């Protein structure tokens, strides 16, 4: 049985990755800062920012595979937070320790924010990498370090550039749950102009892609997105139409970020043709699922909590 270590296993994306891993031939080890018990996972209480403790665990476990998901992702704050520098340093230490202890393949999460803003699909080989946020810069710099480790140790790696994820249990401050919660409470859904073109992918489809990439022979950066260009306004209007509350949507209330790109959509050729991945959720089906989830009586009044 192959041994794998996953960070961020209890996070938004991590929980779905773990679910896919459970059906495969892996002994799954997971890291948390809190004590946890799980009959299907082996949990290790660990702070990744404690480099000595991290190195000791890697040296003890010697996992053959690594999925590194953990990072600072507080909605609205992560773009410019100094936490990005801390996470870059701790992630660098983790990956280096993994390879120096005979690790075979590290799968780490990058971001579409690494790409230069353009009006074309983001292609792994052709699109320039010119991030304009601290978050994007730190992710891009970490990728460069991991690529060099992979070359030096002659091991495989995958750098997953994630696009706009949505789905069950995402942070309630994000676009889709905040819109649903506001409309369900008969409050105005206050938005920016909504003309930004984005690539929305269901979190379960993203997790499935990550595990397929892990189990493939592919090495290098790869986009994980839907490949479909959709405006923010379209997403909000679909939600409002399903809930029959379009009169409560207010576009243009907020200003968009100065550094926010107008268009950022994945070229998914590698993901679909080399990895053999296909998405299972259409945007409308995924949004209906989110509406059902956030309309549940246990969730609908949580926006201001």
Buried (B, 14 or more C-beta within 10 A) or exposed (E): EEBBBBBBBBBBBBBBBBBBBEEEEBBBBBBBEEEBEBEEBBBBEBEBEEBEBBBEBBEEBEBBBBBBBBBBBEEEEBBEBEBBBBBBBBBBBBBBBBBBBEBBBBBBBBBBBBBEBBEEBBBBEEBEBEBBBBBBBBBBBBBEBBBEBBEEBEBBBBBBBBBBBBBBBBEBEBBBBBBBBBBBBEEBBBBBBBBBBBBBBBBBBBBBBBBBBBBBEBBBBBBBBBBBBBBBBBBBBBBBEBBEBEEBBEBEEEEBBEEBBEBBBBBBBBBBEEBEBEBEBEBEEBBBBBBEBBBEEEBBEEBEE
